[in-house]
Amino acid sequence: MARTEFEENRLSLVPAAELLRDAFRKGYAVPSFCAWNAETTEVVFQAAARRRAPVMVMSGPGELPLLPPQALADATRSAASRHAAVAALHLDHGDSIALVQECLAAGYTSVMLDYSARPFAENAAALREVVGLARPAGASVEGELGAVGRVDDATPEGGHADSLTDPDEARRYVEATGVDMLAVSIGNAHGIYTRRPRLDFERLGAIRRAAGVPLVLHGGSGTPPEDLSRAISLGIAKVNVASELVIAVRESLLGQWTSGDRAWLPHQVARAMTAMAAVVDRWIGACGCAGRV
């Protein structure tokens, strides 16, 4: 992907599909980082600009109570323009058509409606409607087939039950909806794994062949590097990273507070952002996207 492809967009955000097509074709992944305010967005874009890496920043029902979509979109566009970042702004795990519409109106360039726990027909019909809303706005759409669970009650995404993605259903789902990318369930889960995940790579390869679109790995945090590399080689072009970022910020702040550190609060938050930056930088390297723009 040449930087000149995105030169006209350097002061704006781009659709996720523009980023993932190159990643899917060339065998790397674009990390999608959970960012819930101006500070966390700034951290992601600083690292992306320094490493010349395409990235996505995402927020959803777990983050939007802090800043609503319009405020978060404004902060994201501002940070992207300051750092000339090549990035998409993504609604993660949208839970209603109304939220999708609100995010599109705010300028999100990628949206997900998560109806994975619902019957196939209802899931497909809803995502077909979302595609119809997103196309005029120039935004990309992510769907999920097979339910990705979660490993703890502190994680807002996912459910307590999971089900694996069926390759044949994946083909029919993409054909019926027109989604640009498909989140899959292959043994992955949201949160921090308490034991090594057992990813079904044979299933993943079959899904890639059947679906023919870039695939998304939810629950990237804690995935062993060798498993991540193999998943990317089998079609994963977007990796969601959330829990590791939250934990880095939380542990930094708790460490400062329990040690009796009486520094001015903005200084403590700045240190926490430094801890988060290290995680972002590591994931850019792990996804193989450094130097791609």
C-alpha positions as CSV (number, residue, x, y, z in Angstrom):
1,M,0.0,0.0,0.0
2,A,1.6,3.3,-1.1
3,R,1.2,6.3,1.0
4,T,0.1,8.3,-2.1
5,E,-3.1,6.2,-2.2
6,F,-4.3,8.0,0.9
7,E,-2.7,11.4,0.4
8,E,-6.0,13.0,-0.2
9,N,-7.4,11.5,3.0
10,R,-4.5,12.6,5.3
11,L,-6.8,15.0,7.2
12,S,-9.7,12.6,7.4
13,L,-10.5,9.0,8.1
14,V,-10.8,6.2,5.6
15,P,-13.2,3.3,5.2
16,A,-11.9,0.1,6.9
17,A,-12.3,-1.8,3.6
18,E,-9.5,0.3,2.1
19,L,-7.1,-0.8,4.8
20,L,-8.1,-4.5,5.0
21,R,-8.0,-5.2,1.3
22,D,-4.3,-4.7,1.2
23,A,-3.7,-6.6,4.5
24,F,-5.8,-9.5,3.3
25,R,-4.0,-9.7,0.0
26,K,-0.5,-9.3,1.4
27,G,-0.7,-11.4,4.6
28,Y,-0.6,-8.9,7.4
29,A,-3.3,-7.5,9.8
30,V,-4.6,-4.1,10.8
31,P,-4.9,-3.8,14.6
32,S,-8.1,-2.3,15.8
33,F,-7.5,-0.5,19.1
34,C,-10.1,0.3,21.7
35,A,-10.0,4.1,22.3
36,W,-12.4,5.8,24.6
37,N,-11.3,9.4,24.8
38,A,-9.0,12.0,23.2
39,E,-6.0,10.8,25.2
40,T,-6.2,7.1,24.2
41,T,-6.8,8.1,20.6
42,E,-3.8,10.3,20.6
43,V,-1.7,7.4,21.9
44,V,-2.8,5.1,19.0
45,F,-2.1,7.7,16.3
46,Q,1.3,8.7,17.7
47,A,2.4,5.1,17.4
48,A,0.8,4.6,14.0
49,A,2.5,7.7,12.5
50,R,5.8,6.7,14.0
51,R,5.6,3.2,12.7
52,R,3.9,4.2,9.4
53,A,1.2,1.6,10.2
54,P,-2.5,1.6,9.2
55,V,-4.7,1.3,12.3
56,M,-8.3,1.3,13.4
57,V,-9.7,2.9,16.5
58,M,-12.9,1.4,17.8
59,S,-15.6,2.2,20.4
60,G,-18.9,0.6,21.2
61,P,-21.5,0.3,23.9
62,G,-18.8,-0.4,26.5
63,E,-17.0,2.9,25.8
64,L,-19.6,5.3,24.4
65,P,-21.2,6.2,27.8
66,L,-18.0,8.2,28.4
67,L,-18.1,10.1,25.2
68,P,-20.9,9.9,22.7
69,P,-20.2,9.1,19.0
70,Q,-20.0,12.7,17.8
71,A,-17.6,13.8,20.4
72,L,-15.4,10.8,20.0
73,A,-15.5,11.1,16.2
74,D,-14.4,14.8,16.5
75,A,-11.5,13.9,18.8
76,T,-10.5,11.1,16.5
77,R,-10.5,13.2,13.3
78,S,-8.4,15.9,15.2
79,A,-5.8,13.4,16.3
80,A,-5.6,11.8,12.8
81,S,-5.0,15.1,11.2
82,R,-2.2,16.1,13.6
83,H,-0.4,12.8,13.0
84,A,-1.3,12.2,9.3
85,A,-2.5,8.8,10.4
86,V,-4.0,6.3,7.9
87,A,-6.9,5.1,10.0
88,A,-10.5,4.1,10.2
89,L,-13.0,4.8,13.0
90,H,-15.0,1.8,13.9
91,L,-18.2,1.1,15.8
92,D,-17.5,-2.2,17.6
93,H,-20.3,-4.5,18.7
94,G,-23.0,-2.1,17.8
95,D,-26.2,-3.4,19.5
96,S,-28.9,-1.6,17.5
97,I,-29.6,0.0,14.1
98,A,-30.1,3.3,15.9
99,L,-26.6,3.3,17.2
100,V,-25.3,2.4,13.8
101,Q,-27.1,5.4,12.3
102,E,-25.8,7.7,15.0
103,C,-22.2,6.6,14.4
104,L,-22.6,7.0,10.6
105,A,-24.0,10.5,11.1
106,A,-21.0,11.3,13.3
107,G,-18.6,10.3,10.6
108,Y,-17.5,6.7,11.6
109,T,-16.0,5.1,8.6
110,S,-16.7,1.5,9.7
111,V,-19.6,0.0,11.6
112,M,-20.5,-3.4,13.2
113,L,-23.9,-4.6,14.2
114,D,-23.4,-7.6,16.4
115,Y,-26.4,-9.9,15.9
116,S,-24.3,-13.0,16.2
117,A,-26.4,-14.5,19.1
118,R,-29.6,-14.2,16.9
119,P,-30.8,-16.7,14.3
120,F,-29.0,-16.7,11.0
121,A,-31.9,-15.2,9.0
122,E,-32.4,-12.3,11.5
123,N,-28.6,-11.7,11.6
124,A,-28.3,-11.6,7.8
125,A,-31.4,-9.4,7.3
126,A,-30.2,-6.8,9.8
127,L,-26.7,-6.7,8.4
128,R,-28.1,-6.3,4.9
129,E,-30.0,-3.3,6.2
130,V,-26.8,-1.9,7.7
131,V,-24.9,-2.3,4.5
132,G,-27.7,-0.3,2.8
133,L,-27.2,2.5,5.4
134,A,-23.4,2.5,5.3
135,R,-22.8,2.5,1.5
136,P,-24.1,6.0,0.9
137,A,-21.9,7.3,3.7
138,G,-18.8,5.6,2.2
139,A,-18.5,3.4,5.3
140,S,-17.5,-0.3,5.7
141,V,-19.5,-2.9,7.5
142,E,-18.5,-5.8,9.7
143,G,-20.7,-8.7,10.6
144,E,-20.2,-11.6,13.0
145,L,-21.3,-15.2,12.4
146,G,-20.8,-17.7,15.2
147,A,-20.8,-16.1,18.7
148,V,-17.5,-15.1,20.3
149,G,-17.8,-15.5,24.1
150,R,-15.9,-13.9,26.9
151,V,-13.6,-15.2,29.6
152,D,-14.6,-12.9,32.5
153,D,-17.5,-10.7,33.7
154,A,-15.4,-7.5,33.5
155,T,-15.4,-7.6,29.7
156,P,-18.4,-5.9,28.1
157,E,-18.2,-7.6,24.7
158,G,-19.3,-11.2,24.0
159,G,-21.6,-13.5,25.9
160,H,-21.2,-16.4,28.3
161,A,-22.0,-18.9,25.5
162,D,-20.1,-19.2,22.2
163,S,-20.6,-21.1,19.0
164,L,-18.1,-21.7,16.2
165,T,-18.5,-20.2,12.7
166,D,-19.7,-22.7,10.0
167,P,-17.8,-22.2,6.7
168,D,-20.9,-22.9,4.5
169,E,-23.0,-20.4,6.6
170,A,-20.1,-17.9,6.2
171,R,-20.4,-18.1,2.4
172,R,-24.2,-17.7,2.5
173,Y,-23.9,-14.9,5.0
174,V,-21.5,-12.8,2.9
175,E,-23.5,-13.4,-0.2
176,A,-26.8,-12.4,1.6
177,T,-25.4,-9.3,3.3
178,G,-22.6,-7.8,1.3
179,V,-20.5,-7.2,4.4
180,D,-16.9,-6.1,3.8
181,M,-15.4,-8.1,6.7
182,L,-16.5,-11.0,8.8
183,A,-15.8,-11.6,12.5
184,V,-15.3,-15.3,13.2
185,S,-15.5,-17.6,16.1
186,I,-12.8,-20.3,16.0
187,G,-12.1,-20.7,19.7
188,N,-11.2,-17.1,20.5
189,A,-12.8,-15.1,23.3
190,H,-13.0,-11.6,24.6
191,G,-11.0,-10.7,27.7
192,I,-7.6,-12.0,29.0
193,Y,-7.3,-15.8,28.5
194,T,-6.9,-17.8,31.7
195,R,-5.4,-20.6,29.7
196,R,-4.0,-20.9,26.2
197,P,-6.8,-20.6,23.6
198,R,-7.3,-23.6,21.2
199,L,-7.9,-21.9,17.9
200,D,-9.4,-24.1,15.1
201,F,-7.0,-23.2,12.2
202,E,-8.5,-25.8,9.9
203,R,-11.9,-24.2,10.3
204,L,-10.4,-20.7,9.8
205,G,-8.8,-21.8,6.5
206,A,-12.2,-23.2,5.3
207,I,-14.0,-20.0,6.3
208,R,-11.5,-18.0,4.3
209,R,-12.0,-20.1,1.2
210,A,-15.8,-20.0,1.6
211,A,-16.3,-16.3,2.5
212,G,-13.7,-14.6,0.4
213,V,-13.6,-11.4,2.5
214,P,-11.1,-10.2,5.1
215,L,-11.7,-11.9,8.4
216,V,-11.7,-10.4,11.9
217,L,-10.3,-11.9,15.1
218,H,-12.1,-10.6,18.2
219,G,-10.4,-11.1,21.5
220,G,-6.8,-10.5,20.3
221,S,-5.5,-9.7,23.8
222,G,-3.4,-12.5,25.1
223,T,-3.2,-14.5,21.8
224,P,0.1,-16.3,21.6
225,P,2.3,-14.7,18.9
226,E,2.7,-17.9,16.9
227,D,-1.1,-18.5,16.9
228,L,-1.6,-14.9,15.8
229,S,0.9,-15.3,12.9
230,R,-0.8,-18.5,11.8
231,A,-4.3,-16.9,12.0
232,I,-3.1,-13.9,9.9
233,S,-1.7,-16.3,7.3
234,L,-5.1,-17.9,7.0
235,G,-7.1,-14.7,6.4
236,I,-7.3,-12.7,9.6
237,A,-6.8,-9.1,8.4
238,K,-8.2,-7.2,11.4
239,V,-7.3,-8.0,15.1
240,N,-9.3,-6.4,17.9
241,V,-7.2,-5.3,20.9
242,A,-9.0,-4.0,24.0
243,S,-8.4,-5.8,27.3
244,E,-4.6,-5.4,27.2
245,L,-5.0,-1.6,26.7
246,V,-7.4,-1.3,29.6
247,I,-5.3,-3.4,31.9
248,A,-2.1,-1.4,31.1
249,V,-3.9,1.9,32.0
250,R,-5.6,0.5,35.1
251,E,-2.4,-1.1,36.5
252,S,-0.4,2.1,35.9
253,L,-2.9,4.2,37.7
254,L,-3.4,1.7,40.6
255,G,0.3,1.4,41.0
256,Q,0.7,5.1,41.3
257,W,-2.2,5.5,43.7
258,T,-1.3,2.6,46.0
259,S,2.3,3.7,46.2
260,G,1.2,7.0,47.7
261,D,2.2,9.0,44.6
262,R,0.7,12.4,45.1
263,A,1.6,13.7,41.6
264,W,-0.9,16.0,39.9
265,L,-3.6,13.7,38.3
266,P,-2.9,14.8,34.7
267,H,0.7,13.7,35.2
268,Q,-0.4,10.3,36.5
269,V,-2.7,9.9,33.5
270,A,0.2,10.8,31.2
271,R,2.2,8.0,32.7
272,A,-0.7,5.6,32.2
273,M,-0.8,6.6,28.5
274,T,2.9,5.8,28.2
275,A,2.1,2.3,29.5
276,M,-0.7,2.0,26.9
277,A,1.6,3.2,24.2
278,A,3.9,0.3,24.8
279,V,1.0,-2.2,24.2
280,V,0.0,-0.4,21.0
281,D,3.5,-0.4,19.7
282,R,3.9,-4.2,20.4
283,W,0.6,-5.0,18.6
284,I,1.6,-3.0,15.5
285,G,4.7,-5.1,15.4
286,A,2.8,-8.4,16.0
287,C,0.3,-7.7,13.2
288,G,3.1,-7.0,10.7
289,C,1.6,-3.7,9.6
290,A,4.6,-1.4,10.4
291,G,5.9,0.4,7.3
292,R,2.8,-0.4,5.2
293,V,1.9,3.2,4.6
